[in-house]
Amino acid sequence: MIRNDSTNSLLDVKIKSTRTIGDKIYNLYTKQTVEIKTYKNKIENYKVIDEESILSSKESPLIVKIISPDKVLTGERYEINLIIEKPLDNSLTAGGMIILKNNQKMNLSNDLFSIMPNQSGGLFKYIQAPLEPGSQIISAIITHPEGIYSFTKKIKVGS
């Protein structure tokens, strides 16, 4: 059914937040692009087009640069890199990255996931895009004795 007074709009939502848990302060930055379909000035349907979140410890020395595509092709092998910008004295970091499934619940993928000690300058991973168009959600964390840096992003998968 085609409706002449139906419209689609994009809504950009950005949230910055700070929370104290115990003696640690955490910063959250998240952004979403939501496509909203309205009919007669009422929301009929919505779809999250794009989303990305970063959670970090306020006093953490981790300054991380993220290199990640926004869109990939079905079946494509692509790279996500979280690069630690400044050298971190002699401390070890630990990190890991997982693929989340976008079902009704956020389930961990069947891939093995564990946080491993790391002396390199970040977290580097190749990921296989699914064979069906849609999206893939990636989540990663880097820890340091003085804080954490966590990243989650929705990657569009198209043919």
OpenMM code with the backbone's topology and positions (N, CA, C; nanometers):
from openmm import Vec3, app, unit

residues = "MET ILE ARG ASN ASP SER THR ASN SER LEU LEU ASP VAL LYS ILE LYS SER THR ARG THR ILE GLY ASP LYS ILE TYR ASN LEU TYR THR LYS GLN THR VAL GLU ILE LYS THR TYR LYS ASN LYS ILE GLU ASN TYR LYS VAL ILE ASP GLU GLU SER ILE LEU SER SER LYS GLU SER PRO LEU ILE VAL LYS ILE ILE SER PRO ASP LYS VAL LEU THR GLY GLU ARG TYR GLU ILE ASN LEU ILE ILE GLU LYS PRO LEU ASP ASN SER LEU THR ALA GLY GLY MET ILE ILE LEU LYS ASN ASN GLN LYS MET ASN LEU SER ASN ASP LEU PHE SER ILE MET PRO ASN GLN SER GLY GLY LEU PHE LYS TYR ILE GLN ALA PRO LEU GLU PRO GLY SER GLN ILE ILE SER ALA ILE ILE THR HIS PRO GLU GLY ILE TYR SER PHE THR LYS LYS ILE LYS VAL GLY SER".split()
positions = [
    Vec3(0.0838, -0.1176, 0.0000),
    Vec3(0.0000, 0.0000, 0.0000),
    Vec3(0.0888, 0.1246, 0.0000),
    Vec3(0.0684, 0.2128, -0.0939),
    Vec3(0.1440, 0.3375, -0.1025),
    Vec3(0.0635, 0.4473, -0.0353),
    Vec3(0.1290, 0.5169, 0.0565),
    Vec3(0.0628, 0.6255, 0.1273),
    Vec3(0.1286, 0.7567, 0.0877),
    Vec3(0.0505, 0.8514, 0.0466),
    Vec3(0.1049, 0.9800, 0.0027),
    Vec3(0.1554, 1.0657, 0.1171),
    Vec3(0.1029, 1.0463, 0.2371),
    Vec3(0.1466, 1.1295, 0.3482),
    Vec3(0.2436, 1.0564, 0.4421),
    Vec3(0.3053, 0.9488, 0.3947),
    Vec3(0.4070, 0.8771, 0.4704),
    Vec3(0.5429, 0.9391, 0.4393),
    Vec3(0.6251, 0.9618, 0.5433),
    Vec3(0.7570, 1.0210, 0.5221),
    Vec3(0.8628, 0.9441, 0.6000),
    Vec3(0.9841, 0.9480, 0.5473),
    Vec3(1.0995, 0.8914, 0.6156),
    Vec3(1.1927, 1.0050, 0.6533),
    Vec3(1.2426, 1.0011, 0.7748),
    Vec3(1.3356, 1.1027, 0.8232),
    Vec3(1.4516, 1.0337, 0.8922),
    Vec3(1.5671, 1.0996, 0.8927),
    Vec3(1.6831, 1.0493, 0.9657),
    Vec3(1.7009, 1.1320, 1.0918),
    Vec3(1.7287, 1.0639, 1.2020),
    Vec3(1.7506, 1.1278, 1.3302),
    Vec3(1.8896, 1.0900, 1.3782),
    Vec3(1.9750, 1.1891, 1.4019),
    Vec3(2.1080, 1.1647, 1.4582),
    Vec3(2.1010, 1.1862, 1.6081),
    Vec3(2.1382, 1.0833, 1.6845),
    Vec3(2.1355, 1.0903, 1.8306),
    Vec3(2.2788, 1.0767, 1.8798),
    Vec3(2.3243, 1.1732, 1.9614),
    Vec3(2.4582, 1.1683, 2.0200),
    Vec3(2.4446, 1.1874, 2.1699),
    Vec3(2.5106, 1.1010, 2.2453),
    Vec3(2.5029, 1.1068, 2.3907),
    Vec3(2.6444, 1.1040, 2.4472),
    Vec3(2.6727, 1.1955, 2.5400),
    Vec3(2.7966, 1.1946, 2.6169),
    Vec3(2.7564, 1.1854, 2.7628),
    Vec3(2.8225, 1.0967, 2.8358),
    Vec3(2.7857, 1.0750, 2.9746),
    Vec3(2.9096, 1.0427, 3.0559),
    Vec3(2.9049, 1.0765, 3.1843),
    Vec3(3.0112, 1.0425, 3.2782),
    Vec3(2.9469, 0.9784, 3.3995),
    Vec3(3.0084, 0.8708, 3.4484),
    Vec3(2.9545, 0.8038, 3.5668),
    Vec3(3.0690, 0.7592, 3.6551),
    Vec3(3.0491, 0.7720, 3.7841),
    Vec3(3.1469, 0.7273, 3.8821),
    Vec3(3.0987, 0.5963, 3.9423),
    Vec3(3.1859, 0.4957, 3.9379),
    Vec3(3.1573, 0.3665, 4.0001),
    Vec3(3.2746, 0.3382, 4.0938),
    Vec3(3.2461, 0.3378, 4.2217),
    Vec3(3.3541, 0.3248, 4.3202),
    Vec3(3.4424, 0.4474, 4.3121),
    Vec3(3.5714, 0.4258, 4.2936),
    Vec3(3.6634, 0.5395, 4.2803),
    Vec3(3.7045, 0.5644, 4.1354),
    Vec3(3.6404, 0.4979, 4.0397),
    Vec3(3.6717, 0.5146, 3.8968),
    Vec3(3.5651, 0.5986, 3.8273),
    Vec3(3.6101, 0.6824, 3.7344),
    Vec3(3.5196, 0.7648, 3.6539),
    Vec3(3.5251, 0.7138, 3.5101),
    Vec3(3.4064, 0.6906, 3.4508),
    Vec3(3.3967, 0.6397, 3.3144),
    Vec3(3.3249, 0.7398, 3.2253),
    Vec3(3.3730, 0.7519, 3.1014),
    Vec3(3.3091, 0.8365, 3.0006),
    Vec3(3.2458, 0.7467, 2.8952),
    Vec3(3.1246, 0.7824, 2.8533),
    Vec3(3.0558, 0.7110, 2.7466),
    Vec3(3.0217, 0.8106, 2.6372),
    Vec3(3.0574, 0.7748, 2.5159),
    Vec3(3.0169, 0.8531, 2.3988),
    Vec3(2.9493, 0.7552, 2.3037),
    Vec3(2.8293, 0.7864, 2.2629),
    Vec3(2.7583, 0.6993, 2.1701),
    Vec3(2.6830, 0.7827, 2.0687),
    Vec3(2.6736, 0.7296, 1.9480),
    Vec3(2.5975, 0.7979, 1.8435),
    Vec3(2.5212, 0.6946, 1.7628),
    Vec3(2.4020, 0.7339, 1.7210),
    Vec3(2.3171, 0.6493, 1.6373),
    Vec3(2.2531, 0.7346, 1.5297),
    Vec3(2.2334, 0.6736, 1.4140),
    Vec3(2.1497, 0.7321, 1.3098),
    Vec3(2.0301, 0.6398, 1.2968),
    Vec3(1.9113, 0.6965, 1.3155),
    Vec3(1.7883, 0.6192, 1.3146),
    Vec3(1.6994, 0.6704, 1.2013),
    Vec3(1.6510, 0.5776, 1.1191),
    Vec3(1.5556, 0.6126, 1.0145),
    Vec3(1.4158, 0.5931, 1.0728),
    Vec3(1.3374, 0.7004, 1.0680),
    Vec3(1.2033, 0.6978, 1.1258),
    Vec3(1.1012, 0.7142, 1.0142),
    Vec3(1.0047, 0.6227, 1.0101),
    Vec3(0.8959, 0.6312, 0.9131),
    Vec3(0.7721, 0.6806, 0.9878),
    Vec3(0.7161, 0.7899, 0.9400),
    Vec3(0.5976, 0.8454, 1.0051),
    Vec3(0.4787, 0.8410, 0.9107),
    Vec3(0.3621, 0.8348, 0.9695),
    Vec3(0.2363, 0.8380, 0.8955),
    Vec3(0.1403, 0.9220, 0.9777),
    Vec3(0.0902, 1.0280, 0.9169),
    Vec3(-0.0006, 1.1222, 0.9848),
    Vec3(0.0599, 1.1711, 1.1161),
    Vec3(0.1868, 1.2119, 1.1102),
    Vec3(0.2608, 1.2682, 1.2238),
    Vec3(0.2796, 1.1721, 1.3411),
    Vec3(0.2712, 1.0426, 1.3172),
    Vec3(0.2964, 0.9428, 1.4206),
    Vec3(0.4038, 0.8478, 1.3706),
    Vec3(0.4895, 0.8041, 1.4613),
    Vec3(0.5950, 0.7098, 1.4240),
    Vec3(0.5310, 0.5751, 1.3944),
    Vec3(0.5533, 0.5293, 1.2718),
    Vec3(0.4990, 0.4012, 1.2289),
    Vec3(0.6020, 0.2894, 1.2446),
    Vec3(0.7292, 0.3243, 1.2194),
    Vec3(0.8355, 0.2256, 1.2241),
    Vec3(0.9689, 0.2988, 1.2367),
    Vec3(1.0708, 0.2300, 1.2851),
    Vec3(1.2052, 0.2873, 1.2896),
    Vec3(1.3083, 0.1775, 1.2684),
    Vec3(1.4274, 0.2193, 1.2263),
    Vec3(1.5371, 0.1255, 1.2007),
    Vec3(1.6674, 0.1960, 1.2338),
    Vec3(1.7532, 0.1307, 1.3136),
    Vec3(1.8844, 0.1867, 1.3452),
    Vec3(1.9750, 0.1606, 1.2255),
    Vec3(2.0188, 0.2677, 1.1610),
    Vec3(2.1019, 0.2578, 1.0409),
    Vec3(2.2494, 0.2434, 1.0767),
    Vec3(2.2921, 0.3185, 1.1773),
    Vec3(2.4335, 0.3267, 1.2111),
    Vec3(2.4453, 0.3478, 1.3613),
    Vec3(2.5433, 0.2828, 1.4250),
    Vec3(2.5663, 0.3080, 1.5666),
    Vec3(2.7101, 0.2785, 1.6044),
    Vec3(2.7575, 0.3529, 1.7037),
    Vec3(2.8936, 0.3380, 1.7516),
    Vec3(2.8984, 0.3876, 1.8957),
    Vec3(2.9691, 0.3145, 1.9830),
    Vec3(2.9821, 0.3539, 2.1230),
    Vec3(3.1263, 0.3371, 2.1681),
    Vec3(3.1699, 0.4286, 2.2544),
    Vec3(3.3032, 0.4212, 2.3135),
    Vec3(3.2878, 0.4433, 2.4633),
    Vec3(3.3413, 0.3516, 2.5431),
    Vec3(3.3426, 0.3631, 2.6877),
    Vec3(3.4880, 0.3625, 2.7309),
    Vec3(3.5274, 0.4610, 2.8119),
    Vec3(3.6667, 0.4664, 2.8551),
    Vec3(3.6768, 0.5197, 2.9979),
    Vec3(3.7850, 0.4811, 3.0632),
    Vec3(3.8148, 0.5335, 3.1967),
    Vec3(3.8672, 0.6749, 3.1815),
    Vec3(3.8219, 0.7642, 3.2683),
    Vec3(3.8596, 0.9048, 3.2562),
    Vec3(4.0092, 0.9268, 3.2755),
    Vec3(4.0678, 0.8613, 3.3724),
    Vec3(4.2096, 0.8832, 3.4025),
    Vec3(4.3023, 0.7879, 3.3275),
    Vec3(4.2490, 0.7097, 3.2356),
    Vec3(4.3287, 0.6110, 3.1638),
    Vec3(4.4264, 0.6781, 3.0678),
    Vec3(4.5474, 0.6235, 3.0593),
    Vec3(4.6440, 0.6767, 2.9621),
    Vec3(4.6182, 0.6262, 2.8199),
    Vec3(4.5162, 0.5429, 2.8009),
    Vec3(4.4870, 0.4878, 2.6687),
    Vec3(4.4230, 0.5926, 2.5784),
    Vec3(4.4941, 0.6319, 2.4755),
    Vec3(4.4394, 0.7179, 2.3704),
    Vec3(4.4404, 0.6317, 2.2455),
    Vec3(4.3205, 0.5990, 2.1957),
    Vec3(4.3066, 0.4979, 2.0914),
    Vec3(4.2506, 0.5599, 1.9639),
    Vec3(4.3133, 0.5264, 1.8514),
    Vec3(4.2643, 0.5660, 1.7196),
    Vec3(4.1987, 0.4431, 1.6577),
    Vec3(4.0757, 0.4611, 1.6081),
    Vec3(4.0008, 0.3497, 1.5503),
    Vec3(4.0038, 0.3602, 1.3980),
    Vec3(4.0454, 0.2534, 1.3330),
    Vec3(4.0413, 0.2462, 1.1868),
    Vec3(3.9469, 0.1317, 1.1524),
    Vec3(3.8309, 0.1684, 1.0965),
    Vec3(3.7265, 0.0699, 1.0714),
    Vec3(3.6391, 0.1167, 0.9559),
    Vec3(3.5981, 0.0257, 0.8684),
    Vec3(3.5054, 0.0659, 0.7619),
    Vec3(3.3653, 0.0867, 0.8176),
    Vec3(3.2866, 0.1689, 0.7497),
    Vec3(3.1456, 0.1860, 0.7849),
    Vec3(3.0592, 0.0859, 0.7097),
    Vec3(3.1067, 0.0454, 0.5901),
    Vec3(3.0302, -0.0459, 0.5057),
    Vec3(3.1261, -0.1414, 0.4360),
    Vec3(3.0858, -0.2687, 0.4264),
    Vec3(3.1641, -0.3706, 0.3567),
    Vec3(3.0713, -0.4503, 0.2658),
    Vec3(3.1302, -0.5283, 0.1770),
    Vec3(3.0528, -0.6145, 0.0878),
    Vec3(3.0283, -0.7503, 0.1532),
    Vec3(2.9231, -0.8175, 0.1119),
    Vec3(2.8944, -0.9509, 0.1647),
    Vec3(3.0145, -1.0421, 0.1386),
    Vec3(3.0530, -1.1198, 0.2383),
    Vec3(3.1640, -1.2130, 0.2253),
    Vec3(3.3022, -1.1510, 0.2277),
    Vec3(3.3107, -1.0197, 0.2323),
    Vec3(3.4413, -0.9513, 0.2291),
    Vec3(3.5173, -0.9749, 0.3596),
    Vec3(3.6472, -0.9868, 0.3478),
    Vec3(3.7357, -0.9937, 0.4650),
    Vec3(3.7891, -0.8525, 0.4856),
    Vec3(3.7611, -0.7951, 0.6017),
    Vec3(3.8021, -0.6571, 0.6282),
    Vec3(3.8756, -0.6478, 0.7613),
    Vec3(3.9367, -0.5322, 0.7827),
    Vec3(4.0242, -0.5127, 0.8970),
    Vec3(3.9681, -0.4064, 0.9906),
    Vec3(3.9778, -0.4322, 1.1212),
    Vec3(3.9472, -0.3315, 1.2229),
    Vec3(4.0711, -0.3196, 1.3105),
    Vec3(4.1172, -0.1961, 1.3277),
    Vec3(4.2366, -0.1701, 1.4079),
    Vec3(4.2054, -0.0687, 1.5166),
    Vec3(4.2459, -0.0982, 1.6386),
    Vec3(4.2432, -0.0035, 1.7490),
    Vec3(4.3888, 0.0219, 1.7843),
    Vec3(4.4381, 0.1390, 1.7504),
    Vec3(4.5791, 0.1717, 1.7637),
    Vec3(4.5993, 0.2617, 1.8849),
    Vec3(4.6861, 0.2184, 1.9768),
    Vec3(4.7181, 0.3005, 2.0931),
    Vec3(4.8142, 0.4097, 2.0459),
    Vec3(4.7726, 0.5353, 2.0614),
    Vec3(4.8450, 0.6491, 2.0061),
    Vec3(4.9756, 0.6799, 2.0786),
    Vec3(4.9773, 0.6714, 2.2122),
    Vec3(5.0969, 0.7057, 2.2890),
    Vec3(5.1581, 0.5797, 2.3491),
    Vec3(5.2920, 0.5742, 2.3565),
    Vec3(5.3555, 0.4609, 2.4250),
    Vec3(5.3105, 0.4565, 2.5717),
    Vec3(5.2985, 0.3363, 2.6268),
    Vec3(5.2459, 0.3194, 2.7628),
    Vec3(5.3507, 0.2628, 2.8578),
    Vec3(5.4511, 0.3358, 2.8901),
    Vec3(5.5576, 0.2934, 2.9812),
    Vec3(5.5897, 0.1457, 2.9602),
    Vec3(5.6084, 0.0704, 3.0644),
    Vec3(5.6398, -0.0733, 3.0504),
    Vec3(5.5216, -0.1628, 3.0823),
    Vec3(5.4046, -0.1050, 3.0985),
    Vec3(5.2861, -0.1838, 3.1345),
    Vec3(5.2353, -0.2643, 3.0163),
    Vec3(5.1794, -0.3805, 3.0479),
    Vec3(5.1128, -0.4619, 2.9465),
    Vec3(4.9694, -0.4144, 2.9305),
    Vec3(4.9159, -0.4321, 2.8121),
    Vec3(4.7726, -0.4150, 2.7916),
    Vec3(4.7161, -0.5540, 2.7660),
    Vec3(4.5862, -0.5648, 2.7708),
    Vec3(4.5182, -0.6882, 2.7332),
    Vec3(4.3993, -0.6461, 2.6490),
    Vec3(4.3633, -0.7279, 2.5527),
    Vec3(4.2518, -0.6892, 2.4678),
    Vec3(4.1928, -0.8061, 2.3939),
    Vec3(4.0754, -0.7820, 2.3379),
    Vec3(4.0087, -0.8824, 2.2586),
    Vec3(3.8978, -0.8184, 2.1767),
    Vec3(3.8542, -0.8889, 2.0729),
    Vec3(3.7494, -0.8389, 1.9842),
    Vec3(3.6552, -0.9541, 1.9523),
    Vec3(3.5242, -0.9243, 1.9483),
    Vec3(3.4248, -1.0264, 1.9166),
    Vec3(3.3243, -0.9723, 1.8161),
    Vec3(3.2552, -1.0654, 1.7516),
    Vec3(3.1437, -1.0323, 1.6631),
    Vec3(3.0165, -1.0676, 1.7393),
    Vec3(2.9257, -0.9724, 1.7498),
    Vec3(2.7975, -0.9966, 1.8154),
    Vec3(2.6944, -1.0274, 1.7088),
    Vec3(2.6007, -1.1156, 1.7392),
    Vec3(2.4933, -1.1448, 1.6449),
    Vec3(2.3780, -1.0508, 1.6738),
    Vec3(2.3147, -1.0021, 1.5692),
    Vec3(2.2075, -0.9041, 1.5838),
    Vec3(2.0714, -0.9739, 1.5824),
    Vec3(2.0484, -1.0596, 1.6804),
    Vec3(1.9184, -1.1239, 1.6955),
    Vec3(1.8370, -1.0411, 1.7930),
    Vec3(1.7312, -1.0981, 1.8464),
    Vec3(1.6535, -1.0250, 1.9454),
    Vec3(1.7385, -0.9967, 2.0682),
    Vec3(1.8278, -1.0881, 2.1021),
    Vec3(1.9212, -1.0669, 2.2124),
    Vec3(2.0604, -1.0552, 2.1519),
    Vec3(2.1488, -0.9841, 2.2179),
    Vec3(2.2853, -0.9713, 2.1710),
    Vec3(2.3632, -1.0941, 2.2180),
    Vec3(2.3770, -1.1941, 2.1320),
    Vec3(2.4465, -1.3166, 2.1667),
    Vec3(2.5903, -1.3116, 2.1174),
    Vec3(2.6785, -1.3703, 2.1950),
    Vec3(2.8163, -1.3804, 2.1499),
    Vec3(2.8230, -1.4753, 2.0319),
    Vec3(2.9129, -1.4472, 1.9403),
    Vec3(2.9289, -1.5362, 1.8257),
    Vec3(2.9911, -1.6676, 1.8727),
    Vec3(2.9965, -1.7639, 1.7831),
    Vec3(3.0569, -1.8922, 1.8165),
    Vec3(3.2094, -1.8870, 1.8175),
    Vec3(3.2646, -1.7759, 1.7697),
    Vec3(3.4098, -1.7618, 1.7689),
    Vec3(3.4631, -1.7607, 1.9120),
    Vec3(3.5810, -1.8167, 1.9305),
    Vec3(3.6435, -1.8110, 2.0620),
    Vec3(3.6798, -1.6666, 2.0925),
    Vec3(3.6572, -1.6255, 2.2152),
    Vec3(3.6888, -1.4896, 2.2554),
    Vec3(3.7551, -1.4953, 2.3916),
    Vec3(3.8691, -1.4347, 2.4001),
    Vec3(3.9348, -1.4232, 2.5293),
    Vec3(4.0224, -1.2993, 2.5253),
    Vec3(4.0372, -1.2405, 2.6400),
    Vec3(4.1242, -1.1236, 2.6504),
    Vec3(4.2644, -1.1750, 2.6748),
    Vec3(4.3561, -1.1355, 2.5872),
    Vec3(4.4932, -1.1847, 2.5928),
    Vec3(4.5889, -1.0700, 2.6230),
    Vec3(4.6975, -1.0976, 2.7008),
    Vec3(4.8001, -0.9950, 2.7240),
    Vec3(4.8627, -0.9529, 2.5917),
    Vec3(4.9046, -0.8278, 2.5864),
    Vec3(4.9525, -0.7727, 2.4599),
    Vec3(5.0595, -0.6686, 2.4872),
    Vec3(5.1692, -0.6755, 2.4147),
    Vec3(5.2725, -0.5737, 2.4258),
    Vec3(5.2756, -0.4848, 2.3025),
    Vec3(5.1941, -0.5147, 2.2028),
    Vec3(5.1957, -0.4344, 2.0802),
    Vec3(5.1184, -0.3051, 2.1021),
    Vec3(5.1112, -0.2253, 2.0004),
    Vec3(5.0510, -0.0929, 2.0093),
    Vec3(4.9020, -0.0895, 1.9831),
    Vec3(4.8289, -0.1972, 2.0144),
    Vec3(4.6846, -0.1927, 1.9953),
    Vec3(4.6245, -0.3287, 1.9717),
    Vec3(4.5131, -0.3267, 1.9001),
    Vec3(4.4380, -0.4483, 1.8715),
    Vec3(4.4082, -0.4479, 1.7218),
    Vec3(4.4478, -0.5544, 1.6531),
    Vec3(4.4368, -0.5598, 1.5077),
    Vec3(4.3694, -0.6919, 1.4692),
    Vec3(4.2631, -0.6837, 1.3878),
    Vec3(4.1908, -0.8069, 1.3565),
    Vec3(4.1295, -0.7998, 1.2169),
    Vec3(4.1357, -0.9140, 1.1463),
    Vec3(4.0632, -0.9324, 1.0211),
    Vec3(3.9314, -1.0019, 1.0543),
    Vec3(3.8239, -0.9550, 0.9903),
    Vec3(3.6906, -1.0083, 1.0163),
    Vec3(3.6258, -1.0446, 0.8835),
    Vec3(3.5520, -1.1538, 0.8835),
    Vec3(3.4795, -1.1984, 0.7648),
    Vec3(3.3362, -1.1462, 0.7722),
    Vec3(3.2941, -1.0717, 0.6706),
    Vec3(3.1557, -1.0234, 0.6647),
    Vec3(3.0632, -1.1415, 0.6349),
    Vec3(2.9394, -1.1357, 0.6827),
    Vec3(2.8451, -1.2433, 0.6514),
    Vec3(2.8123, -1.2480, 0.5024),
    Vec3(2.7571, -1.3590, 0.4573),
    Vec3(2.7244, -1.3770, 0.3160),
    Vec3(2.5908, -1.3125, 0.2787),
    Vec3(2.5122, -1.2736, 0.3780),
    Vec3(2.3832, -1.2086, 0.3543),
    Vec3(2.3943, -1.0598, 0.3851),
    Vec3(2.3300, -0.9736, 0.3059),
    Vec3(2.3299, -0.8299, 0.3355),
    Vec3(2.2626, -0.8027, 0.4703),
    Vec3(2.3013, -0.6947, 0.5324),
    Vec3(2.2457, -0.6551, 0.6620),
    Vec3(2.3482, -0.5765, 0.7392),
    Vec3(2.3845, -0.6263, 0.8562),
    Vec3(2.4856, -0.5585, 0.9370),
    Vec3(2.5596, -0.6591, 1.0233),
    Vec3(2.6723, -0.6132, 1.0764),
    Vec3(2.7539, -0.6940, 1.1653),
    Vec3(2.7989, -0.6018, 1.2778),
    Vec3(2.7851, -0.6464, 1.4021),
    Vec3(2.8238, -0.5628, 1.5157),
    Vec3(2.9519, -0.6181, 1.5755),
    Vec3(3.0515, -0.5292, 1.5875),
    Vec3(3.1826, -0.5649, 1.6387),
    Vec3(3.2016, -0.4968, 1.7736),
    Vec3(3.2576, -0.5692, 1.8698),
    Vec3(3.2860, -0.5115, 2.0006),
    Vec3(3.4289, -0.5471, 2.0387),
    Vec3(3.5003, -0.4502, 2.0960),
    Vec3(3.6397, -0.4717, 2.1336),
    Vec3(3.6688, -0.4016, 2.2653),
    Vec3(3.7691, -0.4515, 2.3363),
    Vec3(3.8118, -0.3879, 2.4607),
    Vec3(3.9627, -0.3966, 2.4724),
    Vec3(4.0212, -0.2886, 2.5217),
    Vec3(4.1630, -0.2857, 2.5564),
    Vec3(4.1694, -0.2432, 2.7025),
    Vec3(4.2436, -0.3180, 2.7839),
    Vec3(4.2577, -0.2842, 2.9247),
    Vec3(4.4026, -0.2507, 2.9560),
    Vec3(4.4199, -0.1689, 3.0552),
    Vec3(4.5497, -0.1238, 3.1030),
    Vec3(4.5385, -0.1203, 3.2553),
    Vec3(4.6460, -0.1351, 3.3298),
    Vec3(4.6340, -0.1307, 3.4763),
    Vec3(4.5623, -0.0051, 3.5287),
    Vec3(4.5635, 0.1021, 3.4509),
    Vec3(4.5010, 0.2267, 3.4962),
    Vec3(4.3688, 0.2573, 3.4265),
    Vec3(4.3139, 0.1640, 3.3478),
    Vec3(4.1848, 0.1935, 3.2860),
    Vec3(4.1503, 0.1031, 3.1697),
    Vec3(4.0338, 0.1333, 3.1080),
    Vec3(3.9849, 0.0538, 2.9955),
    Vec3(3.9435, 0.1434, 2.8793),
    Vec3(3.9348, 0.0810, 2.7619),
    Vec3(3.8817, 0.1453, 2.6423),
    Vec3(3.7997, 0.0395, 2.5708),
    Vec3(3.6709, 0.0639, 2.5567),
    Vec3(3.5813, -0.0322, 2.4935),
    Vec3(3.5124, 0.0337, 2.3746),
    Vec3(3.4934, -0.0432, 2.2682),
    Vec3(3.4415, 0.0090, 2.1422),
    Vec3(3.3406, -0.0899, 2.0849),
    Vec3(3.2250, -0.0394, 2.0394),
    Vec3(3.1254, -0.1216, 1.9712),
    Vec3(3.0767, -0.0457, 1.8488),
    Vec3(3.0673, -0.1141, 1.7345),
    Vec3(3.0274, -0.0483, 1.6111),
    Vec3(2.9452, -0.1425, 1.5242),
    Vec3(2.8446, -0.0853, 1.4603),
    Vec3(2.7625, -0.1584, 1.3638),
    Vec3(2.8184, -0.1301, 1.2249),
    Vec3(2.8567, -0.2351, 1.1535),
    Vec3(2.9116, -0.2247, 1.0181),
    Vec3(2.8023, -0.2675, 0.9204),
    Vec3(2.7732, -0.1847, 0.8214),
    Vec3(2.6739, -0.2211, 0.7192),
    Vec3(2.7351, -0.3234, 0.6253),
    Vec3(2.6549, -0.4230, 0.5880),
    Vec3(2.6999, -0.5269, 0.4934),
    Vec3(2.6068, -0.5248, 0.3746),
    Vec3(2.6616, -0.4932, 0.2587),
    Vec3(2.5807, -0.4831, 0.1360),
    Vec3(2.6360, -0.5681, 0.0254),
    Vec3(2.5536, -0.5894, -0.0776),
    Vec3(2.6010, -0.6714, -0.1910),
    Vec3(2.6464, -0.5813, -0.3045),
] * unit.nanometer
topology = app.Topology()
chain = topology.addChain("A")
for resn in residues:
    res = topology.addResidue(resn, chain)
    for name in ("N", "CA", "C"):
        topology.addAtom(name, app.Element.getBySymbol(name[0]), res)
